[in-house]
């Protein structure tokens, strides 16, 4: 886990994926009026990375309709950010994947390295076990995993199903799978 979280090239790759997702949403135009979408990125102060991320992670891609009377925002899905959470998406997924058997020592290490506290970990665990399993995305997609994913072992059980060439590709596949949950507007 630590190697993935400290890989600067992986963070750059995630930024490129988010830029591609934003370009796809921009090309479709405004879903409410059909108008053109312009860049309307907003600032973020993400937590959960053991390395300095640089200016690319200080903003979330977002778009705004150009038409007067509409001006609605369209925030594309993201593989970097997980909705309104302040922690990075990969931190949210990886930390929860390793949370089985979370003891005092491991909790203290997570807090020291990533700033994730015990209350936050409990809140995230509850989200995976209660909110995620009831989401439209999971209800629609869970049938594609055979045998069924053990929901009590999420997200680790989900990560295992995305077998790829290496851990970077595996995590990217999981983050892409989860990206529709990172926004309401796109």
C-alpha positions in Angstrom: 0.0 0.0 0.0 2.7 2.5 1.0 4.5 2.0 -2.4 1.3 2.9 -4.3 0.6 5.9 -2.1 4.1 7.2 -2.6 4.3 6.7 -6.4 4.3 10.2 -7.9 3.8 8.8 -11.5 0.6 7.1 -10.4 -0.8 10.4 -9.2 0.1 12.0 -12.5 -1.7 9.2 -14.3 -4.8 9.7 -12.2 -4.7 13.4 -13.1 -4.6 12.5 -16.8 -7.6 10.2 -16.4 -9.6 12.9 -14.6 -8.7 15.3 -17.5 -10.0 12.8 -20.0 -13.2 12.3 -18.0 -13.7 16.1 -17.9 -13.2 16.3 -21.7 -15.8 13.6 -22.2 -18.4 15.5 -20.1 -17.5 18.8 -21.9 -17.9 17.2 -25.3 -21.5 16.2 -24.4 -22.5 19.7 -23.4 -24.9 20.8 -20.7 -27.3 18.1 -19.8 -30.0 20.6 -18.9 -30.0 23.0 -21.9 -27.4 21.7 -24.4 -25.1 24.7 -24.0 -21.3 24.6 -24.2 -19.5 23.9 -21.0 -16.5 26.0 -19.8 -13.9 25.2 -17.2 -15.0 26.1 -13.7 -12.5 24.1 -11.6 -12.6 24.6 -7.8 -10.0 24.4 -5.2 -9.3 21.3 -3.1 -6.9 20.6 -0.2 -6.7 16.8 -0.4 -5.4 14.7 2.5 -4.0 11.2 2.6 -0.9 11.3 0.4 2.5 10.8 2.0 4.1 12.9 -0.8 3.8 16.4 -2.1 1.2 16.3 -4.9 1.7 19.7 -6.4 -0.7 22.1 -8.0 -2.6 19.6 -10.1 -4.2 18.2 -6.9 -5.2 21.6 -5.6 -8.2 21.7 -8.0 -11.0 19.5 -9.0 -12.1 19.5 -12.6 -15.5 21.0 -13.0 -17.5 22.7 -15.8 -20.1 25.4 -16.0 -22.8 26.0 -18.7 -22.2 29.2 -20.8 -25.8 30.0 -21.3 -27.4 32.8 -19.3 -30.3 31.5 -17.4 -28.7 28.1 -17.1 -25.1 28.4 -15.8 -25.4 25.0 -14.1 -22.3 23.2 -13.0 -21.3 19.8 -14.3 -18.7 18.1 -12.2 -17.2 15.1 -14.0 -16.5 11.8 -12.3 -13.1 11.5 -10.8 -10.5 8.8 -10.0 -8.5 11.3 -7.8 -11.2 12.6 -5.5 -14.1 10.6 -3.9 -17.0 13.0 -3.9 -16.8 15.7 -1.2 -14.4 13.7 1.0 -11.2 15.5 1.9 -9.1 12.4 1.6 -8.0 11.2 -1.8 -10.0 8.4 -3.5 -7.1 6.0 -3.5 -6.5 6.6 0.2 -10.2 5.9 0.9 -10.1 2.6 -1.0 -6.6 1.3 0.0 -6.9 2.1 3.7 -10.3 0.4 3.9 -9.0 -2.6 1.9 -6.3 -3.1 4.6 -8.6 -2.3 7.5 -9.4 -5.9 8.4 -7.8 -6.6 11.7 -7.2 -2.9 12.3 -5.5 -2.8 15.6 -4.1 0.0 17.7 -0.6 -0.1 16.1 -1.9 0.0 12.5 -4.4 2.7 13.4 -1.6 4.8 14.9 0.6 4.3 11.8 -2.2 5.3 9.5 -2.8 8.4 11.5 0.9 9.3 11.5 1.5 8.7 7.8 -1.8 9.8 6.3 -3.6 11.7 9.0 -6.5 9.3 9.1 -8.1 9.0 12.6 -10.0 6.2 14.1 -13.4 8.0 13.9 -12.8 8.6 10.2 -11.9 4.9 9.7 -15.1 3.8 11.4 -17.1 6.2 9.3 -15.5 4.9 6.1 -16.2 1.3 7.1 -19.8 2.1 7.7 -20.0 3.7 4.3 -18.7 0.6 2.6 -21.0 -1.8 4.5 -24.2 0.3 4.4 -24.2 3.1 1.8 -22.1 1.5 -1.0 -23.9 -1.8 -1.0 -27.2 0.1 -1.4 -26.0 2.4 -4.1 -27.4 2.2 -7.6 -24.0 1.5 -9.0 -23.5 -1.6 -6.8 -27.0 -2.9 -7.3 -26.6 -2.6 -11.1 -23.0 -4.0 -11.3 -22.7 -6.6 -8.6 -24.1 -9.3 -10.8 -21.1 -9.1 -13.1 -18.9 -10.6 -10.4 -19.1 -14.3 -10.2 -18.9 -15.8 -7.7 -20.6 -13.0 -5.7 -18.4 -10.5 -3.9 -18.4 -10.9 -0.1 -19.9 -7.5 0.8 -18.6 -7.8 4.4 -15.0 -7.7 3.0 -15.5 -4.6 0.9 -13.5 -2.9 -0.7 -10.8 -5.6 -0.5 -13.0 -8.2 -2.0 -13.8 -5.8 -4.9 -10.2 -5.0 -5.5 -9.4 -8.7 -5.8 -11.9 -9.0 -8.6 -10.1 -6.5 -10.7 -7.1 -8.7 -11.6 -4.7 -6.8 -13.7 -1.0 -6.7 -14.6 0.0 -5.0 -11.4 -1.3 -3.2 -8.4 -1.3 0.2 -10.1 -3.6 -1.1 -12.9 -5.7 -2.9 -10.4 -6.3 0.2 -8.3 -6.9 2.3 -11.4 -9.6 -0.2 -12.5 -11.3 -0.1 -9.1 -11.2 3.8 -9.0 -12.6 3.9 -12.5 -15.4 1.5 -11.5 -16.2 3.7 -8.5 -15.9 7.0 -10.3 -19.7 7.4 -11.0 -20.1 7.7 -7.2 -17.8 10.7 -7.1 -20.4 13.2 -8.6 -24.1 13.8 -8.9 -24.1 16.0 -11.9 -22.3 14.2 -14.7 
